[in-house]
Amino acid sequence: MDNFIFHSPTKFIFGKGREDSVGGLLSEAGAKKVLIHYGSGSVVRSGLLARIKASLEKEQIQYVELGGVLPNPVDSMVYKGIDLCREEKVDFVLAVGGGSTIDSAKAIALGVPYQGDFWDYFESGDAPEKVLPVATVLTIAAAGSEGSEHTVITRLNGSKKRGYGHPKMRPLFSILNPALTQTLPKNQTAAGAADIMAHIFERYMTNTKDVEVSDRLCEALLLTMLREVPKAISDPNNYEARANIMWAGMIAHNDLVGVGREQDWSSHAIEHELSSLYGIAHGAGLAVVFPAWMHFVMQHDIARFAQLATRVFGCEMDYFHPENTGRQGIERLEAFFSSIDLPTRFQELGGQEKDIPYLAEHIGIGSGRLGYFVPLSTEDVIEIYKWMCRPTKRA
């Protein structure tokens, strides 16, 4: 196990109706004027936005609104939010929505105190001197941004989807009411599940030895997803299933399961190009990318894939040919994605094989390498994209 520092200061307020306490929590945090940032009209139609406004008004907290965040948040909205916050002298950003809204809110909070272009941080990786405090009211269990220090934004000039993270960007508090996810369409629930599982896999596939504690935590979360997601999809009003998924999503990405171990993250970079070019849901893209990536890298550490297959997917260990066990585990992962109606092939995403060279080059690997479990060249990434195009095989 590697040395690490883990500090997760976000306060989580979990359960039914907890969003009604947002005004009091903001008041305790010293907020005077808040930007309420949200996505589509569902927040308005459901009455959630009205309840949040009422809670703020009860505490005599001023607010301004900025809606319209896209599923893959773009920098034009971030710039708009930065200008609005500066003009209105906002001192706190409240994200109401899923990962896209929270990521957009974090980027706004990063950019308001900074005199340059917020993209400078994404390109340099430098630490910010100051970030406006951020809080969240979560409506989709998926990205884990409600508990993480990361944000991912699409740059419209050049269509680049890039991430940035710093501990100062962790939300001050996050309100998690699983009931708010009960109205989600099934495809959004499924895509969110794939996103959560991908966050675990990016950490589980490691070259670091002797990480049994975090291995077991990863496996427990994956087993929870395999058990609870079908329940939530078959019965959207199953609160307990929704609750388990929502909490698993937060734990999957606040880095509790990633400390002390090398992490990979090449699959996320490969998928970001897909969602940037085709406008697909991030989780749907990951459902296609991850099995393909796993097939490509499995020979690097067959024992780890066999461990995943036996501990999580219930495969019987083939001690004479452990690669068969590892391969069966990957097949069961793909079958699970298929069972919840997620795509498993490039074509199902609207992808075209002629785009593959562009996608691979656009990641920007150049002569370097992508990821850590198996460092990938541009040529390797092309092969992974090509594997996604193999003939469809449905369970």
C-alpha positions as CSV (number, residue, x, y, z in Angstrom):
1,M,0.0,0.0,0.0
2,D,1.3,3.5,-0.9
3,N,1.5,6.4,1.5
4,F,-1.5,8.7,1.3
5,I,-3.4,11.6,2.8
6,F,-7.2,11.4,2.8
7,H,-9.3,14.4,3.8
8,S,-13.0,14.4,2.9
9,P,-14.5,17.4,4.7
10,T,-17.9,17.4,2.9
11,K,-20.9,17.2,5.2
12,F,-23.6,14.8,3.9
13,I,-27.3,15.3,4.8
14,F,-29.0,12.1,3.7
15,G,-32.6,11.1,3.5
16,K,-36.2,12.0,2.6
17,G,-37.1,15.7,2.6
18,R,-33.6,16.8,3.6
19,E,-33.5,19.4,0.8
20,D,-35.9,21.5,2.8
21,S,-33.0,22.2,5.2
22,V,-30.8,23.8,2.6
23,G,-31.5,27.4,3.7
24,G,-30.5,26.7,7.3
25,L,-27.3,25.0,6.2
26,L,-26.4,27.9,3.9
27,S,-27.0,30.3,6.7
28,E,-24.8,28.3,9.1
29,A,-22.1,28.5,6.4
30,G,-22.3,32.3,6.3
31,A,-23.8,32.6,2.8
32,K,-25.3,36.0,2.0
33,K,-26.0,35.7,-1.7
34,V,-26.2,32.4,-3.6
35,L,-26.1,31.3,-7.2
36,I,-28.7,28.5,-7.7
37,H,-27.3,26.5,-10.6
38,Y,-29.4,23.8,-12.3
39,G,-30.0,21.9,-15.5
40,S,-33.2,21.2,-17.3
41,G,-36.8,22.0,-16.5
42,S,-37.3,18.9,-14.4
43,V,-36.0,20.7,-11.3
44,V,-38.7,23.4,-12.0
45,R,-41.5,21.0,-13.0
46,S,-41.0,18.8,-9.9
47,G,-41.3,21.8,-7.5
48,L,-37.8,21.2,-6.2
49,L,-36.5,24.6,-7.2
50,A,-39.5,26.3,-5.6
51,R,-38.9,24.4,-2.3
52,I,-35.2,25.4,-2.3
53,K,-36.1,29.0,-3.0
54,A,-38.6,29.0,-0.1
55,S,-35.9,27.5,2.2
56,L,-33.5,30.3,1.3
57,E,-36.1,33.0,1.6
58,K,-37.0,31.7,5.1
59,E,-33.4,32.4,6.1
60,Q,-33.4,35.7,4.3
61,I,-30.6,34.6,1.9
62,Q,-30.5,36.4,-1.4
63,Y,-30.1,34.4,-4.6
64,V,-29.8,34.5,-8.4
65,E,-30.5,31.7,-10.8
66,L,-28.8,30.1,-13.7
67,G,-30.4,27.1,-15.4
68,G,-29.8,25.3,-18.6
69,V,-26.7,23.1,-17.8
70,L,-26.3,20.5,-20.5
71,P,-25.7,16.7,-19.8
72,N,-22.0,17.3,-20.9
73,P,-21.4,20.7,-19.3
74,V,-19.8,23.3,-21.6
75,D,-17.5,26.2,-20.9
76,S,-19.9,28.8,-22.3
77,M,-22.2,28.2,-19.4
78,V,-19.3,28.4,-17.0
79,Y,-18.3,31.8,-18.4
80,K,-21.9,32.9,-18.1
81,G,-22.0,31.8,-14.5
82,I,-18.7,33.5,-13.6
83,D,-19.9,36.8,-15.1
84,L,-23.3,36.6,-13.3
85,C,-21.6,35.8,-9.9
86,R,-19.2,38.8,-10.3
87,E,-22.0,41.1,-11.3
88,E,-24.3,40.1,-8.5
89,K,-21.5,39.7,-5.9
90,V,-22.4,36.1,-5.2
91,D,-20.5,34.5,-2.3
92,F,-21.7,30.9,-2.6
93,V,-22.7,28.4,-5.4
94,L,-25.5,25.9,-4.9
95,A,-25.8,23.1,-7.5
96,V,-29.2,21.5,-7.8
97,G,-29.0,18.5,-10.1
98,G,-26.6,15.7,-11.1
99,G,-23.0,15.5,-11.9
100,S,-23.1,17.8,-14.9
101,T,-24.7,20.6,-12.8
102,I,-22.3,20.1,-9.9
103,D,-19.3,20.1,-12.3
104,S,-20.4,23.3,-13.9
105,A,-21.0,24.8,-10.5
106,K,-17.5,23.9,-9.4
107,A,-15.9,25.4,-12.5
108,I,-17.9,28.6,-11.9
109,A,-16.7,28.7,-8.2
110,L,-13.1,28.2,-9.4
111,G,-13.3,31.0,-12.0
112,V,-15.0,33.7,-10.0
113,P,-12.1,34.7,-7.8
114,Y,-9.5,34.2,-10.6
115,Q,-8.6,37.1,-12.9
116,G,-7.6,34.8,-15.8
117,D,-9.4,32.1,-17.7
118,F,-10.6,29.3,-15.6
119,W,-9.2,26.9,-18.3
120,D,-5.7,27.8,-17.1
121,Y,-6.2,25.5,-14.1
122,F,-7.3,22.6,-16.4
123,E,-4.2,23.0,-18.5
124,S,-1.6,23.7,-15.8
125,G,-3.0,21.6,-12.9
126,D,-2.0,24.4,-10.5
127,A,-3.6,24.9,-7.2
128,P,-6.2,27.7,-6.9
129,E,-5.6,30.5,-4.3
130,K,-9.3,30.7,-3.7
131,V,-12.6,29.0,-4.7
132,L,-16.1,30.0,-3.8
133,P,-17.8,27.5,-1.5
134,V,-20.0,25.0,-3.2
135,A,-23.0,23.0,-1.9
136,T,-25.2,20.5,-3.8
137,V,-28.7,19.1,-3.8
138,L,-28.2,15.8,-5.7
139,T,-30.9,14.5,-8.1
140,I,-29.0,11.8,-10.0
141,A,-26.8,9.1,-8.5
142,A,-23.9,8.7,-11.0
143,A,-21.0,11.1,-11.2
144,G,-20.1,11.2,-7.5
145,S,-19.2,14.9,-7.9
146,E,-21.2,15.6,-4.7
147,G,-18.4,14.2,-2.7
148,S,-15.3,14.6,-4.9
149,E,-12.8,17.3,-5.7
150,H,-13.1,16.9,-9.4
151,T,-14.9,18.6,-12.3
152,V,-15.2,17.8,-16.0
153,I,-16.0,20.4,-18.6
154,T,-16.3,20.5,-22.4
155,R,-14.4,23.2,-24.2
156,L,-16.4,24.2,-27.2
157,N,-13.4,25.6,-29.0
158,G,-11.9,22.4,-30.2
159,S,-14.5,20.1,-28.6
160,K,-12.3,19.0,-25.8
161,K,-13.7,17.4,-22.7
162,R,-11.2,17.8,-19.8
163,G,-11.1,17.4,-16.0
164,Y,-9.5,19.2,-13.1
165,G,-9.4,18.6,-9.4
166,H,-8.2,20.1,-6.2
167,P,-9.3,19.6,-2.5
168,K,-10.6,23.2,-2.3
169,M,-13.3,22.2,-4.8
170,R,-15.0,19.5,-2.6
171,P,-18.5,20.7,-1.7
172,L,-18.9,22.1,1.7
173,F,-22.1,20.1,2.1
174,S,-24.2,17.8,0.0
175,I,-27.9,16.9,0.4
176,L,-28.7,13.4,-0.8
177,N,-32.4,12.5,-0.9
178,P,-32.8,9.2,-2.8
179,A,-36.5,10.0,-3.4
180,L,-35.5,12.7,-5.8
181,T,-34.1,10.0,-8.1
182,Q,-37.3,8.1,-8.3
183,T,-38.7,10.0,-11.3
184,L,-35.6,9.4,-13.4
185,P,-36.1,7.5,-16.7
186,K,-34.7,4.0,-16.7
187,N,-32.0,4.8,-19.1
188,Q,-30.6,7.6,-16.8
189,T,-30.7,5.2,-13.8
190,A,-28.8,2.6,-15.9
191,A,-26.2,5.1,-17.3
192,G,-25.7,6.4,-13.8
193,A,-25.0,2.9,-12.5
194,A,-22.4,2.3,-15.2
195,D,-20.7,5.6,-14.2
196,I,-20.6,4.5,-10.6
197,M,-19.1,1.1,-11.5
198,A,-16.6,2.7,-13.8
199,H,-15.3,4.9,-10.9
200,I,-14.7,1.8,-8.9
201,F,-13.0,-0.1,-11.8
202,E,-10.6,2.8,-12.5
203,R,-9.3,2.3,-8.9
204,Y,-9.6,-1.4,-8.7
205,M,-7.3,-2.0,-11.7
206,T,-4.1,-1.1,-10.1
207,N,-0.4,-2.2,-10.1
208,T,-0.1,-1.5,-6.3
209,K,0.3,-4.7,-4.3
210,D,-1.2,-5.5,-0.9
211,V,-4.3,-3.3,-1.0
212,E,-6.8,-5.8,0.4
213,V,-8.8,-3.3,2.4
214,S,-9.6,-1.1,-0.6
215,D,-10.0,-4.1,-2.9
216,R,-12.7,-5.4,-0.6
217,L,-14.4,-2.0,-0.4
218,C,-14.4,-1.9,-4.2
219,E,-15.9,-5.3,-4.4
220,A,-18.6,-4.6,-1.8
221,L,-19.7,-1.5,-3.8
222,L,-19.8,-3.5,-7.1
223,L,-21.8,-6.3,-5.5
224,T,-24.2,-3.6,-4.2
225,M,-24.7,-2.2,-7.7
226,L,-25.3,-5.7,-9.2
227,R,-27.9,-6.3,-6.6
228,E,-29.7,-2.9,-6.3
229,V,-29.7,-1.5,-9.8
230,P,-32.1,-4.1,-11.3
231,K,-34.4,-3.5,-8.3
232,A,-34.4,0.3,-9.0
233,I,-35.0,-0.2,-12.7
234,S,-37.8,-2.7,-12.3
235,D,-39.4,-0.6,-9.5
236,P,-38.4,3.1,-9.8
237,N,-40.1,3.9,-6.5
238,N,-38.0,1.4,-4.5
239,Y,-36.6,3.9,-2.1
240,E,-34.2,1.5,-0.4
241,A,-32.6,0.4,-3.7
242,R,-32.3,4.1,-4.7
243,A,-30.7,4.9,-1.3
244,N,-28.1,2.2,-1.6
245,I,-27.2,3.3,-5.1
246,M,-27.0,6.9,-4.2
247,W,-24.6,6.3,-1.2
248,A,-22.6,3.8,-3.3
249,G,-22.2,6.5,-5.9
250,M,-20.8,9.0,-3.5
251,I,-18.3,6.5,-1.9
252,A,-17.2,5.3,-5.3
253,H,-15.8,8.7,-6.2
254,N,-14.8,10.6,-3.0
255,D,-11.6,8.4,-3.2
256,L,-12.1,6.4,-0.1
257,V,-11.7,3.3,-2.2
258,G,-8.8,4.7,-4.1
259,V,-6.3,5.8,-1.4
260,G,-3.0,4.0,-1.1
261,R,-3.1,2.6,-4.6
262,E,-2.2,3.6,-8.1
263,Q,-5.3,4.4,-10.2
264,D,-5.7,4.2,-14.0
265,W,-8.4,6.6,-15.6
266,S,-7.5,5.8,-19.2
267,S,-11.1,4.5,-19.8
268,H,-12.6,7.8,-18.7
269,A,-10.3,9.7,-21.1
270,I,-11.3,7.3,-23.9
271,E,-15.0,7.8,-23.2
272,H,-14.8,11.6,-22.9
273,E,-14.0,11.7,-26.6
274,L,-17.1,9.7,-27.3
275,S,-19.5,11.9,-25.3
276,S,-17.8,15.1,-26.6
277,L,-18.2,14.1,-30.2
278,Y,-21.6,12.2,-30.1
279,G,-23.3,14.0,-27.2
280,I,-24.1,10.7,-25.5
281,A,-24.5,10.0,-21.7
282,H,-21.2,9.5,-20.1
283,G,-22.3,6.3,-18.4
284,A,-23.6,4.8,-21.6
285,G,-20.2,5.4,-23.2
286,L,-18.4,3.8,-20.3
287,A,-20.6,0.7,-20.6
288,V,-19.1,0.3,-24.1
289,V,-15.5,1.4,-23.2
290,F,-14.8,-0.6,-20.1
291,P,-15.3,-4.2,-21.4
292,A,-13.2,-3.4,-24.4
293,W,-10.5,-1.9,-22.3
294,M,-10.5,-4.9,-20.0
295,H,-10.1,-7.3,-22.9
296,F,-7.2,-5.3,-24.2
297,V,-5.3,-5.1,-20.9
298,M,-6.3,-8.4,-19.1
299,Q,-3.0,-10.3,-19.9
300,H,-1.1,-7.7,-17.9
301,D,-2.5,-9.1,-14.6
302,I,-4.7,-12.1,-15.2
303,A,-4.8,-12.8,-11.4
304,R,-6.5,-9.4,-10.7
305,F,-9.1,-10.1,-13.4
306,A,-9.7,-13.6,-12.1
307,Q,-10.1,-12.1,-8.6
308,L,-12.7,-9.7,-9.8
309,A,-14.5,-12.5,-11.7
310,T,-14.7,-14.8,-8.7
311,R,-15.3,-12.3,-5.9
312,V,-17.8,-10.1,-7.7
313,F,-19.3,-11.9,-10.7
314,G,-19.5,-15.3,-9.1
315,C,-17.3,-17.1,-11.6
316,E,-15.8,-20.5,-10.7
317,M,-12.0,-20.3,-10.6
318,D,-10.2,-22.2,-13.4
319,Y,-6.8,-22.7,-11.7
320,F,-5.2,-24.3,-14.8
321,H,-6.4,-21.5,-17.1
322,P,-7.1,-18.4,-15.0
323,E,-7.4,-16.3,-18.1
324,N,-10.6,-18.1,-18.8
325,T,-12.0,-17.0,-15.5
326,G,-10.9,-13.4,-16.1
327,R,-12.5,-13.4,-19.5
328,Q,-15.7,-14.8,-18.1
329,G,-15.9,-12.0,-15.6
330,I,-15.6,-9.4,-18.3
331,E,-18.4,-11.2,-20.2
332,R,-20.6,-11.1,-17.2
333,L,-20.0,-7.4,-16.7
334,E,-21.0,-6.8,-20.3
335,A,-24.1,-9.1,-19.9
336,F,-25.1,-7.0,-16.8
337,F,-24.9,-3.8,-18.8
338,S,-26.9,-5.4,-21.6
339,S,-29.5,-6.6,-19.0
340,I,-30.2,-3.0,-18.0
341,D,-30.5,-1.9,-21.6
342,L,-27.2,-0.1,-21.8
343,P,-25.2,-0.2,-25.1
344,T,-22.3,-2.5,-25.4
345,R,-21.0,-1.6,-28.9
346,F,-19.6,1.4,-30.6
347,Q,-22.4,1.4,-33.2
348,E,-25.1,1.6,-30.5
349,L,-23.7,5.0,-29.5
350,G,-24.1,6.3,-33.0
351,G,-20.3,5.9,-33.5
352,Q,-18.8,5.4,-36.9
353,E,-15.5,3.5,-37.5
354,K,-14.2,6.3,-39.7
355,D,-14.2,8.6,-36.6
356,I,-11.8,6.3,-34.7
357,P,-8.5,7.9,-35.8
358,Y,-9.9,11.3,-34.9
359,L,-11.1,10.2,-31.5
360,A,-7.7,8.6,-30.6
361,E,-5.7,11.5,-31.8
362,H,-8.0,14.0,-30.0
363,I,-7.2,12.6,-26.6
364,G,-3.8,14.2,-27.1
365,I,-1.5,11.4,-26.0
366,G,1.1,12.2,-28.7
367,S,4.3,10.3,-28.1
368,G,3.4,9.8,-24.4
369,R,1.1,7.2,-22.7
370,L,-2.4,7.2,-21.2
371,G,-3.2,5.6,-17.9
372,Y,-1.2,3.6,-15.4
373,F,-2.4,0.0,-15.2
374,V,-1.2,-0.5,-18.8
375,P,0.1,2.8,-20.2
376,L,-1.6,3.1,-23.6
377,S,-0.3,4.6,-26.9
378,T,-2.5,6.2,-29.5
379,E,-2.3,3.0,-31.4
380,D,-3.5,1.0,-28.4
381,V,-6.4,3.4,-28.0
382,I,-7.3,2.8,-31.7
383,E,-7.3,-0.9,-31.1
384,I,-9.6,-0.5,-28.1
385,Y,-12.1,1.6,-30.1
386,K,-12.0,-1.0,-32.9
387,W,-12.8,-3.8,-30.3
388,M,-15.9,-1.8,-29.5
389,C,-17.1,-2.3,-33.1
390,R,-17.1,-6.1,-33.0
391,P,-20.4,-7.8,-33.8
392,T,-23.2,-7.4,-31.3
393,K,-23.7,-10.3,-28.9
394,R,-26.7,-9.9,-26.7
395,A,-27.3,-12.0,-23.6
